[in-house]
Amino acid sequence: MNFEPRAGRSLRERAPPLLTDLYQFTMAYAYWRAGRHQEPAVFELFFRDDPFGGAFSLFAGLHDCLLFLRSFRFTDEDVEFLRSVLPPVTDPAFFQFLRGLDCSGVTLRSIPEGTVVFARVPLMEVAGPLAVVQLLETSLLCLVNYASLVCSNAARFRLAAGPKRKLLEMGLRRAQGPDGGLTASRYTHVGGFDLTSNVQAGFLFGIPVAGTMAHSYVTSFTSLAEVRPQTLVALNGADPVDIISLTKDWLSRVCEFLGGEPGKICEGELAAFLSYAIAYPQNFLPVIDSYSVGCSGLLNFCAVALVLCELDYRPVGVRLDSGDLCRQSLDVRRVFRLCGEHFSVSAFDSLIIVGTNNITEQSMAELNNKENEIDVVGVGTHLVTCTRQPSLGCVYKLVEVRGIPRMKISEDPEKSTVPGRKAVYRLVDAEGRPFLDLVCLAVESPPEAGVSLSCYPLMCDSSLVSVTPAQVTCLRQEVFTKGQVTHPLCSAAETRVKVQSSLQTLHPRHKRLQEPDSYTVALSEKLHHLVIELQKGSANNSNFLLAN
């Protein structure tokens, strides 16, 4: 199924051209008033520090940026609202200019979405008429910042979980609003999660959805008398079976075998399980900790699951949502094996155990260090809200106007920008591992495999280093020009594959969740010398851009 039209409509509704800061319009007016609005300009989007104390990030949000650029234009209603909020001295002709504005003159060059990226590397280059590319700033930052952050967070959870355990994103109720929830569902899937509980995300983006029941469903029942209907037809049968009597019989046998105490079994919980099993006999996966896992929930599950097996259905498994998940999962798996062997039911060998209980990156990593039988982990709050770091801090900076390099020079060296239009190359060693990203001026010849080059690592002591790459990859490509997307839009599933492929090439020392080795980003000699030249020019009061 093609989900692109749905995703496009959703993006236009969530990110119209007015989703920006007012000062973008006041600057655009000032450019227009001065006759500078058509001057060719270049901006770059990048972030200054890798998130979550790690050594990498993932670039995400390009898909949404391209949809945004493609549909960028102001309606009459938009323009009338701007007329009401801009200062009354604004020339009325400016609003006619806005009404005819689009991105037909904009070119976007970008690193592919789903690529592992690093601090200070320009992710996107936005070139076009000065007023237009200025107006795009806030919207593009909004579309990239959170998408990249939550995608990177998901990748860290995936690294902590290992490659085999299935991961379920279930953070919609804790997300920062509906748009935050949708963005989280899409980009956590891209970052490595397998499933989402978010139905709208499944509808828009084709992400597999999953979910069965909450504790409220279980606690809403009090007795078996509430079970309706009280019969179920076997999978290959024709006549209804009295499922209440059959369940009581199986529960008695389970209690006798496992030493369960009938007096401690919650009848309402059993009724809830039965009612759900009648509704969805092929999708039976209840939460079993509403009361007591060992004294009630697990026994009730086994009884209902054995009934389903007798009627040729296959129960799916259970969910644990409280307590020591590792220890409980071991107990549950032991009971499954015992029942499977004792009652000769092979379906019990494939029952899954889902764990959901305020999972963090740290507790996910601990699962791999403790013995457990958890097959699927559901993560919500700490995934979608990125509790360890609420923002990636992407910025959008001017680097060229009328073909002349521009640079922000700050008293804080970390806030200084790198001037000029650039090319970005990833240098790879003989083992196929990236070891350095090289930022050059666009007019420079590209580095060559097997040829030594000298460069200046960023945020170091400005010492020149010499490296010889075994392979060289040009990271950025043109993806939008003349109002059209020029590179195929990828689905969430396709970008997800790219993420895992990109992460696979990264050396383990850069992927460590704790105390990773920093990855090197460097400037070419020519670019480094340009920076020094502009800094000296600023000190001599030349007309280069200064810090605010």
N, C-alpha and C positions, 0 to 999 in steps of 0.2 A: 504494500500500500504506500502511495506517495503522501507523506505527511507535510511536504513543503508548503502547499497553499495554506494549510491550517496554521503552520508556524508563522508564515508571513503575515497573515491577517492578525494573529495574536500580537506580533511584534509592532505592527502599525498602531494597534490600539494601546499598547503599553509604552511605546516610545515615539510619540509624535514629535515634530520639530520644536514645539514649545517646551519640551522637556529639557530645559537648559536654564542657565543663570541669566538674570536680567542684564548683567554687565556685558554679556556677549553682544546684545543688541545695541547697547550704548556705544561700545567700541566699533561695531559695524557701522553705526551711523556716523561716528567721527571719521572713520576711514572714507565713507561715502561722501561726507561733507567736504573733505579735503581732496577728493578726486583720486584717492588711493585704493579704492575698493577692488579694482581689477588688477592691481599689481600682483605678479606671481610670487607666491610665498610657499614655504615648506615648514610643516610642523612634524615633530616626532613624539611618539608615545612610548614611555618606558617606566620602570619602577626602580627605586633606589636600593632596596634591600630585599633579599630573599626571605619569604615568609616562614613563620613558625619555628624560627631558629634553625632552619634547614639550609641547604646549599643549592636549591633549585626551586623553580616554579614551573607551572604549566601555562601556556598561553591559550586562553579561551575567550570566547565572545566575538570572534571574527565573523562568524555566521550571522549573528545579530547585527553587527556593524554594517555588513554588506546589504542586508535587507533594509536597514535604516537609510543608508545612502541612496539606495535605488528608489525609495519612495519619498525622499526628502522634498517637500514643497509645502508652502503655507497656503491655507485656505482663506477665503474672505473673512470667515469668523476669526481665524487666528490673527489676521492683520488688524481687524477692528479691535480686538482685545489689546494688541500691542499699541495701537493708537491711544488707548485709554490709560496705559501704564507708563509709557515713555513721556518725558517732559513735554509740556504743551508747545514749546518752541521748535519741536522736531518738524522739519520740513515735510509737508504732505507728500511730496514726490518720493521720499524715502520709502513710504509704505507701498507705493506702486512698484518700486524696485524690489521690495521683499516679496510681493505677490508673484513676481515673475522668476523668483530665484529657484534654482535646483542645483543638482550636483553634476550637471553635464560637463563642467569644466574641471572636475576633481579627479585626481588619480591617486589611488591607494596602493602602496607596495607594502607587503606584510610577510612576516614569518608565518608559515602554515599553522592553522589552528591544531592544537593537540601536541605541539612541539615542546620539549623541555627547553626552558629558557632561563636566563640568569640576570641578576641585577645589572642595571646600566646598559644593557643591550637594547637598542631601539627596536621595538616590536613592530611598530607601524610607522610608515612615512605617509603623511597626508599633504598632497601638493595641489595647488589651485589658486583661484583668485583670493586675495587676502581676506576680504570680508566673509566669504563663504567658509573658508577653512577655519577662520576664527569662530564662526557660529557653531561649528561642529564640535568644538572642544569638549564641553561638559557632557554632551550626549554620548560621545565615543568613550570618554572616561567611565561614565556610568555603565556602559555596556560591557566594558572590559574588566574593570576593577573587581567587581564581586564574582563575575564568572570565573576569572583566573584564580581568584583566592579560594573559592569553594571547590573548584576543580583540583587545585593543588592539595587542599585539605583531604579530599576524597582519595587522591593518589597516596597520600601518607597513610591513611587508614588501610588502603589496599596493601601497601608495603608491610604494615604492621600485622595484617591478617594472614599474609602469605597468599599464594596464587590459587589455592584450591577451595578455601572456604567461601561460600556464597555470602554476599553482602546486600542487605536490604536498606535502602534509604527510606526513612519514615519520619521526616522532620517537618512536614507541612504545618502541623499545628503549632510548632515552635518557631517557625520562620518569621522574618520581618515582613509581614504582609503577604498578600496573594502573589505579587510579582516576585518577591524574594523566594517564596515557596516554589514557584514554577522554575525560576532560574536555578535554584538549588537542585531540583529534581533532574533537570537536563544535564547540568554540568557535573554533578556527582556521578551520574551514569557515565559521562564522558571520562571522568577521572578514575573509574574502575569499579563502581558499584554495579551489581547485576540487575537489581530490581528496585521498584519504587512503590510506595503505597499511594502515590498521588495519581488519581484517575485522570485528571485533566492533563497531566504531563504525558501519560500514556496516549491520550487522544491526540495531543498536539505533536508529540515527538516520537511516538512509536516505542517508548520504553516499556519493557514488560512490567506489568503491575501485579501486586500480590497482597494478600491480607485475608483474614478469616473472621476473627471475633475479638472483642474486648472483654474486660472484666465485667463491664456493665451488663453485657448480654448474659453472662453466667449468673450474676447476682440478681437478675430480674426474675429468675425462676425459683419457686419454693417447693414444688412437689411434682411427682410424675403425672398427676391429674392434669397438669397444664400442657402436657405433650399432645399436640394435634398435628396431623393424624397420628394414630397409635399403631399404624401398620406401615410396612415397607415391602415392595415387591422386589424379589431377588433380581440380580442383574440379568440373568437369562431365564427368569421365571415368568409366570403369568398371574399367580394367585398372591394376594397380599398376605404378609406374615405378621402375626401378633408380636411386634418388636418389644413391647413392654415386658411380656412374659419371658421372651428369649433373653433379654438383657438381664433381668433378675436372675435367671438361671446361670448366665455366664458370670455375673458379679459374685454369686455365691461360690462358684468354682474358683474364681480368681482369688477371692479372700481366703478360701480354704488352702489353696496352694501357696500363697504368699504370706499367710499369717495375718491378713488384714482383719481389723475389728469392724464389723458391720455397724456398730453403734457410733463410730466416728466418721462414717461416710455421709457426705452432704447430699441429701436427696435432690435439692434444688439444682446442684451442680450436675448431677446425673441427668436430670430432666433437660437441662440446657444442652448438654452434650448430645443427648438423644434427639432433641428437637432439631439441632443443627445437622446431625447425621442423616436424619430423614430428608431434610431440605437439600443437602449436598453430600450424598453418600460417597462421591468420588473425590471430595475435597475436604475431608474431615481432618482439621488440624486445630484443636482447641487450646486455649491458654489454661494451664492446669494448676496455677498457684493462687486462685481466688480465695481458697481456704487453706488447705494443707496439701502439699504435693504428695508426701508419702502416705498420709492417712486417708486421703480422699481423692484428690485430682488424678493421680496416676492409676489408682485402682479403677476409678470410673472410666477413665480413658481406655484401659485395657479391656474392660467389659464391653464397651460400645464398639471398639475396634474389632474384637473377636466376633461380635454379632455381624458386623459388616463383612468380615472375611468369610463367615459361614454363608452369607448371601452373595458371595463372589465379587464383592467390592474390595477396593484397596485403600485403607486409611492412609493418610499422608504422614502424620506425626504430631508433635506437641510443641507448645511454646512455653518457655520459662521466662518470667519477667521480674523476679525478685530473688533476694538471697544470694548465696554462693552458687553462681551459675555452673562453675566447673564441677564442683562436688555433686550438685544435683544432677547434672548431665550424666555423670558416671553412674549414679544410682538408677536413673531412668533407663539408661542403656542396658544396665545389668538386668533389670526387670524385663525389658523387651526381649533380651536373649533367653532368659529363663522361660518366659511365656511362649516364645516361639518354639523352643525345643519341647517343652512339656506338652503343649497343645498341638504340636506338629503344624504350625502355621508359618510358612516361609515368608509371608508378607511382613512379619515383625522384624525381619532382618534388614529391611530397607526403610524402616520408619526414620524420619528425620527429626532432629531436635533444633529448635530455633531459640536463640538467646537474645533477650532485649531487656536491658536494665541500665539506662543512663551510661551507655558505653562511651568511653573516651579513647583517644589514641593510645594512652598508656595502658588502659585496661584491655584494649584490643591486643597490644603487644604481649601483655601478661598471659593472655590465652594461649599463646604459642609456647610459653615457658611452663605452663601447668598442664597436667594431664586432664583432658576433657573430651567430651563426645559431641560437642556442638557443631552442627553442620552449616547453619545459617546464622549470621549475626545481624540484628536490626539496629541501626544507629539513627538517632534523631537530633536532639538538641546540639550536641557538641560538634556535629558534622555541619549542619546547615547554618548555625549561627557563628561558626568559626570562633569559638570562645577563647582560644589561645591568642588570636590576633584578629581584630574586627575589620581591618582594612589592609589592602595590599599597598596602597599609596601610589598608584600610577599617576604620572604627570604628563602634560601635553605641552611641549615647549617649542617656541619658534627657533628655527635653525638657519633660515635663509629667507631673504626678501630681495626681489629683483636680481637674483643670482649672486647676491653678496652675503657671505656668512654672517650670522648673528649669534651672539652668545650672552647668556646671563652670567654675570660675574658677581659672586656673593662673598660676604665676609665668612660665611660658612662654606668651606670648600666642597662639602657634599652636595650643596644646592647649586653649584655652578653647573652649567650645561656644556655640551660638546658641540661646537658650531659646524655648520656646513651640511650639505647633502651627502649621504653616506651609502656605503655597501657594507654588508655584514657577512662574514665567512666563518664557518665552523671548521676548525682544524682537527683532524682525526689521526690517531697514532696507528702503528702497524698492527695492533690488535683489534682495530675497529672501534676504539673508544674515543669519544670527543675529549680533548684536553685543553682547548683554548678557543674562545670566540674572538675574532679579530674585526675591529671596527675601522674601516678605511674611508677616505674620501671617495665619492662616487666616480671621480675622474681617474682614480688610480687603477693600474693594471691589477687584476686579481692575483692572489698568491697561487703558487703552483705546487702540486704534489712532488715531493722529493727535493724541493729547492729551499735552501735555508733563507729565513727572513728575520729581520729585527723588529721588535715592537716594544711598547711601553705598557706594562700591566697597570690597570686602573687601581686607584686607592692604595698604591704602594709608595715606595720612596723615589719614584720617577726614574728608576734604573732601567737601562736598556737590556733586553734579553734576546737571545737568538734561539729560534725553534725551527724544526724541519718537519712539516706534516707529511704523513704517508698518503692522506687523502684530504681534499678540500671540498666543502659544500657551500654553495651560495645560499644563504638562509632565506633571503626575502625574494618575493616574486610579485609581479603586478597582478592584482586581483580585482581592480575596479578602475574603469576609465570611460570617459565620454558618457557617463550616466548609466553604464552597463556593468554588470558583474562579469568578469572575464575569466574567472576560474570556477570550476564546478562547485556548487554548494554541497557540503557533506552532511549527511544525517548524523544524529547523535551517535548511532551505533558505529558508523564509519570512522568518526573522529575518535571514538573510544579505542578502536583498533590502533589508530595512529599513536595514541598516548602510550599504550603498552609497548609498541615497537620503539618509540623514542626513549622511553624509560629503560628498555632492555639494553640499549647501547651505552647508557651512562654507567660509569665505573661505580661499583658498590661503595667506594669510600665517599662519593658525593651523594649517595642515596641514604646513607645512614641517618636514622631519625634523631640520634643523639650525637653531638659533636662531630658532624661531618667535615670533611676537608673542603675548603672553599674551591670553587671553580674559577679559572683565570679568564678574565675579560681584558683585552688589551687594545690600545690604539696603535695604528700604524705610525711610522716615523713622521710622515707628512702631516697627518692629522694632529699628532702631538705637537709638532712645531707650529701649526696654525693656532692651537690653543695658547701656546706660550706667546706667540706674536700678538694675539688679541688681548691677552692679559696685560702685556707690556703697553699696548696702545691705550688700554683703559687707564692704566696708572699715569699715562702722559696726557690724560684728559682728551683723548680722541673721541669721535662720535659713535663709539660702539655702545650697545645696550648695557646699562648698569643695573645693579640690583635695585629692587624696589625700596 
